[in-house]
């Protein structure tokens, strides 16, 4: 017989971030309502954390404690009771529990029925006397309480003051958290600390921790695989034009624009897939305030700014190698997407790659055809963007209300630059296989049909995973 789910009440003062915490712990951006308005949660709401398709933890999101000072005074007038929990039950049986103290009654009634509680504290708030009354009320229910200091990243956080208060009540195990931008590994630490309070449920909690660690690793692996698919897909993208159309700027421009649009659409599909992988929706950009998305939700990777940035980064010791911008008749002439007229560096590479790609190029020459491909610095911009997005999503909670900048999302110096350069280098073989381009979405049918493509995607995925692990 399986053990029942561990029941955890999430309690605290109004607007301490209880619902925000649960959104982050369960990756449910649609759970409850997150708002700056006081008292947003008015009823007890339940949400489950599942492990292997069964509920491992049941969380109970409770209303905020609004008037703990008056309630403590009221309970003190109810007469003697054998234990503090008995005094709480006596209050819950009285008319005030359905009247002036209805919200507090919902919290205390829930607390008497669960295994433990997370006391969520907005660390930015000053330590006022009313919080002492709240702690006293919660302790009266005789349930293990684990304090969670929320929003500790904020410069206004008063972490030391809160720790002093909690220690005065014997609460020395304190979890540091930030529902808007969780620390990597914060969930692991939270459940590990809960083990010390619920030793009889140790096996269940260790199972939850192991499952969360495995899910994190799998999400990262899936993200790396999806970015690898994108880079191979774009590197393989190639369009042919008759010489007469290529030489006519008016007729050439729409073809270039169409290819740029196709590449941007591929990038956007990858972005959408990464958002879904980490439990976000495309429409949540405003609500969840995803980093990197402000003003760049549909980034133009061919814009002069993006290409200039890529060129500057490539020039800082992260050389990708000879960039094959656009190949036209064995690079006899060419047009590099986003860079104007350019000569490709493809002749020697084509010969060294064998007669397959070279044969196609020679045939195109005889038929007076030109080829358009995407140059390396566009691939570099794509790789950098998607890697930074993945890193930011790993650090981002499902209740953020403030936007952060690109610089805040990537604080690893040249690490993203080097990793993106490695990714572009690894994707180069795809340039010689235009048949590997996906017609729509991810090219799953190509993976089945081409062991070479599958092997390249796997190699590139491992390259990206190593880069993520090194951060």
C-alpha positions as CSV (number, residue, x, y, z in Angstrom):
1,X,0.0,0.0,0.0
2,X,1.4,3.4,-1.0
3,X,1.8,6.1,1.6
4,X,-0.6,9.0,1.4
5,X,0.5,12.3,0.0
6,X,2.4,14.6,2.4
7,X,0.1,17.5,3.3
8,X,1.7,20.9,3.5
9,X,-0.2,24.2,4.4
10,X,1.4,27.3,3.0
11,X,0.7,30.1,5.5
12,X,1.8,33.6,6.2
13,X,0.8,37.2,6.2
14,X,-1.2,38.8,3.4
15,X,0.9,39.3,0.2
16,X,3.9,37.4,1.5
17,X,4.1,35.4,-1.7
18,X,2.4,32.2,-0.8
19,X,0.7,31.7,-4.2
20,X,3.9,32.8,-5.9
21,X,5.9,30.1,-4.0
22,X,3.4,27.4,-5.0
23,X,3.5,28.4,-8.7
24,X,7.2,28.0,-8.6
25,X,7.3,24.7,-6.7
26,X,4.6,23.1,-8.9
27,X,5.6,25.0,-12.2
28,X,1.9,25.9,-12.6
29,X,1.9,29.5,-13.9
30,X,-1.9,29.3,-14.0
31,X,-2.4,28.4,-10.3
32,X,-4.2,31.0,-8.2
33,X,-3.8,34.7,-8.7
34,X,-0.6,36.7,-8.1
35,X,-1.3,40.4,-7.5
36,X,0.1,43.3,-5.5
37,X,-3.5,43.8,-4.1
38,X,-3.8,42.7,-0.5
39,X,-5.7,39.6,0.3
40,X,-5.8,38.1,-3.2
41,X,-6.3,34.6,-1.9
42,X,-9.6,34.4,-0.1
43,X,-10.1,30.6,0.1
44,X,-8.0,27.6,0.8
45,X,-6.9,26.1,-2.6
46,X,-5.2,22.8,-3.1
47,X,-2.6,21.9,-5.6
48,X,-0.6,18.6,-6.0
49,X,3.0,17.9,-6.8
50,X,3.1,14.5,-8.6
51,X,5.9,12.0,-8.7
52,X,5.5,9.2,-11.3
53,X,1.9,10.2,-12.0
54,X,0.7,10.1,-8.3
55,X,0.3,12.9,-5.8
56,X,3.4,13.0,-3.6
57,X,2.7,16.3,-1.9
58,X,-0.6,18.2,-1.4
59,X,-0.1,21.9,-0.9
60,X,-2.8,24.0,0.6
61,X,-2.7,27.7,-0.3
62,X,-4.3,29.6,2.5
63,X,-5.6,33.2,2.9
64,X,-3.3,35.8,4.6
65,X,-3.4,36.3,8.3
66,X,-4.9,39.7,8.5
67,X,-5.5,40.4,12.2
68,X,-3.4,38.1,14.3
69,X,-3.1,40.6,17.1
70,X,-6.9,40.8,17.8
71,X,-7.3,37.1,17.3
72,X,-4.7,36.3,19.9
73,X,-6.5,38.6,22.4
74,X,-9.8,37.0,21.6
75,X,-8.5,33.4,22.1
76,X,-7.0,34.5,25.4
77,X,-10.5,35.3,26.7
78,X,-12.0,31.9,25.8
79,X,-10.9,30.4,29.1
80,X,-8.5,27.7,30.1
81,X,-7.9,24.7,27.8
82,X,-5.6,21.7,28.3
83,X,-3.3,22.5,25.4
84,X,-2.8,25.3,22.8
85,X,-4.4,23.2,20.0
86,X,-7.5,22.8,22.2
87,X,-7.8,26.6,22.5
88,X,-7.6,26.9,18.7
89,X,-10.3,24.3,18.3
90,X,-12.5,26.0,20.9
91,X,-12.1,29.2,18.8
92,X,-13.0,27.4,15.6
93,X,-16.3,26.2,17.2
94,X,-17.4,29.7,18.1
95,X,-19.3,32.3,16.0
96,X,-16.3,34.5,15.5
97,X,-14.7,31.8,13.3
98,X,-17.5,32.4,10.9
99,X,-17.6,36.1,11.3
100,X,-14.9,38.7,12.1
101,X,-12.1,36.2,12.1
102,X,-13.2,34.1,9.2
103,X,-10.0,34.3,7.2
104,X,-7.8,33.4,10.1
105,X,-10.1,30.5,10.9
106,X,-9.6,29.1,7.5
107,X,-5.8,29.1,8.0
108,X,-5.9,27.6,11.5
109,X,-8.4,24.9,10.5
110,X,-6.2,23.9,7.6
111,X,-3.1,23.9,9.8
112,X,-4.7,21.4,12.3
113,X,-5.3,18.9,9.4
114,X,-1.9,18.9,7.7
115,X,1.4,17.3,8.4
116,X,3.5,20.5,8.3
117,X,3.5,24.1,7.2
118,X,5.6,26.5,5.2
119,X,5.6,29.9,6.9
120,X,6.2,32.3,4.0
121,X,7.7,35.6,5.0
122,X,8.3,38.6,2.8
123,X,11.8,39.3,3.9
124,X,11.4,42.9,2.6
125,X,8.9,43.7,5.3
126,X,10.0,45.3,8.6
127,X,9.8,43.0,11.7
128,X,6.6,44.3,13.4
129,X,4.9,43.1,16.5
130,X,2.0,41.6,14.6
131,X,4.3,39.0,13.1
132,X,5.1,37.7,16.6
133,X,1.4,37.2,17.1
134,X,1.2,35.3,13.8
135,X,4.0,33.0,14.8
136,X,2.4,32.4,18.2
137,X,-0.9,31.4,16.6
138,X,0.7,29.1,14.1
139,X,2.8,27.4,16.8
140,X,-0.4,26.9,18.8
141,X,-1.6,24.4,16.2
142,X,1.3,22.0,17.2
143,X,2.4,21.3,13.6
144,X,6.0,21.5,12.3
145,X,6.6,24.9,10.7
146,X,9.4,25.6,8.2
147,X,10.0,29.3,7.7
148,X,10.6,30.3,4.1
149,X,12.2,33.7,3.6
150,X,10.9,35.0,0.3
151,X,12.2,37.7,-2.0
152,X,15.7,37.5,-0.3
153,X,17.3,38.8,-3.5
154,X,15.7,42.2,-3.1
155,X,18.0,44.9,-1.8
156,X,15.4,45.8,0.7
157,X,15.4,42.4,2.3
158,X,15.9,42.3,6.1
159,X,17.1,38.7,6.3
160,X,19.2,39.1,9.5
161,X,16.3,40.7,11.4
162,X,13.9,38.0,10.4
163,X,16.4,35.3,11.4
164,X,16.8,36.8,14.8
165,X,13.0,36.8,15.3
166,X,12.6,33.2,14.2
167,X,15.5,32.0,16.3
168,X,13.7,33.5,19.4
169,X,10.9,31.1,18.7
170,X,13.2,28.1,18.2
171,X,12.9,28.2,14.4
172,X,16.5,27.8,13.3
173,X,16.0,25.9,10.1
174,X,15.2,28.6,7.6
175,X,14.9,28.3,3.8
176,X,16.1,31.2,1.6
177,X,13.9,31.5,-1.5
178,X,12.8,33.9,-4.1
179,X,9.6,33.0,-5.9
180,X,10.4,35.4,-8.7
181,X,14.0,34.2,-9.4
182,X,14.6,31.0,-7.4
183,X,18.1,29.9,-6.6
184,X,19.2,26.9,-8.6
185,X,18.8,24.0,-6.2
186,X,16.5,25.9,-3.8
187,X,13.7,23.4,-4.2
188,X,16.1,20.6,-3.3
189,X,17.2,22.5,-0.1
190,X,13.6,23.2,0.8
191,X,12.5,19.5,0.8
192,X,15.8,18.5,2.4
193,X,15.1,20.8,5.3
194,X,11.6,19.5,5.5
195,X,13.1,16.0,6.2
196,X,14.4,17.3,9.5
197,X,10.8,18.2,10.5
198,X,9.1,15.1,9.2
199,X,11.5,12.3,9.8
200,X,8.8,9.7,9.6
201,X,8.2,10.7,6.0
202,X,11.9,10.7,5.1
203,X,11.6,8.1,2.4
204,X,8.8,9.9,0.6
205,X,10.6,13.2,0.8
206,X,13.8,11.7,-0.5
207,X,11.8,10.3,-3.4
208,X,10.5,13.8,-4.1
209,X,14.0,15.2,-4.1
210,X,15.3,12.5,-6.4
211,X,12.4,13.1,-8.8
212,X,13.0,16.8,-8.8
213,X,16.7,16.4,-9.6
214,X,15.9,14.0,-12.4
215,X,13.3,16.3,-13.8
216,X,15.7,19.2,-13.8
217,X,18.4,17.1,-15.6
218,X,15.8,15.9,-18.2
219,X,14.6,19.5,-18.9
220,X,18.1,20.6,-19.4
221,X,18.8,17.7,-21.7
222,X,15.6,18.3,-23.7
223,X,16.4,22.0,-24.0
224,X,19.9,21.3,-25.3
225,X,18.4,18.8,-27.8
226,X,15.9,21.4,-29.0
227,X,18.5,24.0,-29.5
228,X,20.7,21.5,-31.3
229,X,17.8,20.7,-33.6
230,X,17.4,24.4,-34.4
231,X,21.1,25.0,-35.2
232,X,21.3,21.9,-37.5
233,X,18.1,22.9,-39.2
234,X,19.2,26.5,-39.8
235,X,22.8,25.4,-40.9
236,X,21.2,23.1,-43.4
237,X,18.9,25.7,-44.8
238,X,19.7,26.6,-48.4
239,X,17.8,28.2,-51.2
240,X,18.8,28.2,-54.9
241,X,18.2,31.1,-57.3
242,X,18.6,31.4,-61.1
243,X,21.6,33.6,-62.0
244,X,19.3,36.1,-63.7
245,X,17.2,36.5,-60.6
246,X,20.2,36.6,-58.3
247,X,21.8,39.4,-60.3
248,X,18.6,41.5,-60.2
249,X,18.5,43.3,-56.9
250,X,14.8,43.8,-57.1
251,X,14.1,40.1,-57.7
252,X,16.8,39.0,-55.3
253,X,15.6,41.0,-52.2
254,X,12.2,39.1,-51.8
255,X,14.1,35.7,-51.8
256,X,16.5,36.9,-49.1
257,X,13.6,38.3,-47.1
258,X,11.7,35.0,-47.4
259,X,14.8,33.0,-46.2
260,X,15.2,35.4,-43.3
261,X,11.6,35.0,-42.3
262,X,11.9,31.2,-42.5
263,X,14.9,31.2,-40.2
264,X,13.2,33.6,-37.7
265,X,10.1,31.4,-37.7
266,X,12.3,28.4,-36.8
267,X,13.9,30.4,-34.0
268,X,10.5,31.4,-32.7
269,X,9.3,27.8,-32.7
270,X,12.3,26.9,-30.6
271,X,11.6,29.7,-28.2
272,X,8.0,28.6,-27.8
273,X,9.1,25.0,-27.2
274,X,11.6,26.1,-24.5
275,X,8.9,28.1,-22.8
276,X,6.6,25.1,-22.8
277,X,9.3,22.9,-21.6
278,X,9.8,25.0,-18.5
279,X,6.1,25.4,-17.8
280,X,5.5,28.8,-19.4
281,X,3.1,29.9,-22.1
282,X,3.9,32.4,-24.9
283,X,1.2,34.7,-23.6
284,X,2.8,34.7,-20.2
285,X,5.5,37.1,-21.2
286,X,3.7,40.0,-19.6
287,X,2.4,38.1,-16.6
288,X,5.4,36.1,-15.7
289,X,7.8,38.8,-17.0
290,X,10.2,36.4,-18.6
291,X,13.8,37.7,-18.9
292,X,15.2,38.4,-22.3
293,X,11.8,38.8,-23.7
294,X,11.2,42.5,-23.1
295,X,11.3,44.1,-26.5
296,X,12.8,41.0,-28.0
297,X,10.0,38.5,-28.0
298,X,10.5,38.0,-31.8
299,X,14.1,38.9,-32.2
300,X,15.4,39.8,-35.6
301,X,18.6,37.8,-35.8
302,X,19.5,39.5,-39.1
303,X,19.3,43.0,-37.7
304,X,22.4,45.1,-38.0
305,X,22.6,45.3,-34.2
306,X,22.4,41.5,-33.7
307,X,25.0,40.9,-36.4
308,X,27.3,43.6,-35.0
309,X,27.0,42.1,-31.6
310,X,27.8,38.6,-32.9
311,X,30.8,39.9,-34.9
312,X,32.1,41.7,-31.8
313,X,31.8,38.6,-29.7
314,X,33.4,36.4,-32.4
315,X,36.2,38.9,-32.5
316,X,37.0,38.4,-28.8
317,X,38.8,35.2,-29.0
318,X,35.8,32.9,-29.7
319,X,36.6,32.4,-33.4
320,X,34.2,30.1,-35.1
321,X,36.5,29.4,-38.1
322,X,36.0,30.2,-41.8
323,X,32.4,31.5,-42.1
324,X,30.5,30.3,-45.1
325,X,28.0,33.1,-45.4
326,X,26.3,32.4,-48.7
327,X,27.7,30.1,-51.3
328,X,27.0,31.0,-54.9
329,X,28.6,28.9,-57.7
330,X,31.5,27.7,-55.6
331,X,31.8,31.2,-54.0
332,X,32.5,32.9,-57.4
333,X,30.0,35.5,-56.2
334,X,27.7,35.7,-53.3
335,X,25.2,37.5,-51.1
336,X,25.6,37.1,-47.3
337,X,22.3,37.3,-45.4
338,X,22.4,40.4,-43.3
339,X,25.9,41.4,-44.5
340,X,25.5,42.4,-48.1
341,X,27.8,41.2,-50.8
342,X,30.5,38.8,-49.7
343,X,32.6,35.9,-50.9
344,X,32.2,32.6,-49.1
345,X,35.1,30.6,-47.8
346,X,33.7,27.4,-49.3
347,X,35.9,26.2,-52.2
348,X,38.5,24.3,-50.1
349,X,35.8,23.2,-47.6
350,X,33.7,21.8,-50.5
351,X,36.5,19.8,-51.9
352,X,37.5,18.4,-48.5
353,X,34.0,17.4,-47.8
354,X,33.8,15.0,-50.7
355,X,32.0,14.9,-54.1
356,X,28.5,15.0,-52.6
357,X,28.3,18.8,-51.8
358,X,30.8,19.6,-54.5
359,X,28.8,17.8,-57.1
360,X,25.7,19.8,-56.2
361,X,27.6,23.0,-56.4
362,X,29.2,22.1,-59.8
363,X,25.7,21.1,-61.1
364,X,24.4,24.5,-59.9
365,X,27.2,26.2,-61.7
366,X,26.4,24.5,-65.0
367,X,22.8,25.4,-64.6
368,X,23.7,29.0,-63.6
369,X,22.1,28.7,-60.2
370,X,23.2,30.5,-57.0
371,X,22.7,29.3,-53.4
372,X,21.7,31.3,-50.4
373,X,22.6,30.1,-46.9
374,X,22.7,31.6,-43.4
375,X,26.1,32.8,-42.3
376,X,27.9,31.8,-39.1
377,X,27.3,34.9,-37.1
378,X,23.6,34.5,-37.5
379,X,24.0,31.0,-36.2
380,X,26.0,32.4,-33.4
381,X,23.3,34.9,-32.5
382,X,20.7,32.1,-32.5
383,X,22.8,29.9,-30.3
384,X,23.6,32.7,-27.8
385,X,20.0,33.8,-27.6
386,X,18.5,30.3,-27.0
387,X,21.2,29.3,-24.5
388,X,20.7,32.5,-22.5
389,X,16.9,32.0,-22.6
390,X,17.3,28.4,-21.3
391,X,19.6,29.6,-18.5
392,X,17.2,32.4,-17.6
393,X,14.2,29.9,-17.5
394,X,16.1,27.7,-15.1
395,X,16.5,30.6,-12.8
396,X,13.0,32.1,-13.3
397,X,10.0,31.5,-11.0
398,X,6.4,31.3,-12.2
399,X,5.3,34.3,-10.3
400,X,7.7,37.0,-11.4
401,X,6.3,40.5,-11.8
402,X,9.5,42.4,-12.6
403,X,11.4,42.3,-15.8
404,X,15.1,41.7,-15.7
405,X,17.7,42.6,-18.4
406,X,19.7,40.4,-20.7
407,X,22.8,41.2,-18.7
408,X,21.2,39.9,-15.5
409,X,20.2,36.7,-17.2
410,X,23.8,35.9,-18.2
411,X,26.4,36.6,-15.6
412,X,29.1,34.2,-16.7
413,X,31.4,36.4,-18.6
414,X,32.6,34.9,-21.8
415,X,31.1,31.4,-21.1
416,X,28.1,31.9,-23.3
417,X,30.3,33.3,-26.1
418,X,32.6,30.3,-26.0
419,X,29.8,27.8,-25.8
420,X,27.9,29.4,-28.7
421,X,31.1,29.4,-30.8
422,X,31.5,25.7,-30.0
423,X,27.9,25.0,-31.0
424,X,28.4,26.8,-34.3
425,X,31.5,24.8,-35.0
426,X,29.8,21.6,-34.2
427,X,26.8,22.4,-36.5
428,X,29.0,23.0,-39.6
429,X,28.6,19.6,-41.2
430,X,24.9,20.3,-41.7
431,X,25.8,23.0,-44.3
432,X,26.5,20.2,-46.7
433,X,23.2,18.5,-46.3
434,X,20.3,20.8,-47.4
435,X,18.0,17.7,-47.2
436,X,18.3,17.9,-43.4
437,X,16.3,21.1,-43.2
438,X,13.0,20.7,-41.5
439,X,10.0,21.6,-43.5
440,X,8.0,22.6,-40.4
441,X,8.6,22.3,-36.7
442,X,11.3,19.9,-35.6
443,X,12.6,17.5,-38.2
444,X,11.7,14.3,-36.5
445,X,11.3,12.5,-39.8
446,X,14.9,13.5,-40.7
447,X,16.2,12.0,-37.5
448,X,14.6,8.6,-38.4
449,X,15.7,8.8,-42.0
450,X,19.3,10.0,-41.5
451,X,21.6,8.4,-38.9
452,X,24.2,11.1,-39.8
453,X,21.7,13.9,-38.9
454,X,20.8,12.1,-35.7
455,X,24.4,11.7,-34.7
456,X,25.2,15.4,-35.4
457,X,22.2,16.5,-33.3
458,X,23.3,14.2,-30.5
459,X,26.9,15.5,-30.6
460,X,25.7,19.1,-30.6
461,X,23.2,18.4,-27.8
462,X,26.0,17.0,-25.7
463,X,28.2,20.1,-26.4
464,X,25.3,22.3,-25.2
465,X,24.7,20.2,-22.1
466,X,28.3,20.5,-21.1
467,X,28.1,24.2,-21.5
468,X,25.0,24.4,-19.3
469,X,26.6,22.2,-16.6
470,X,29.7,24.4,-16.5
471,X,27.7,27.5,-15.6
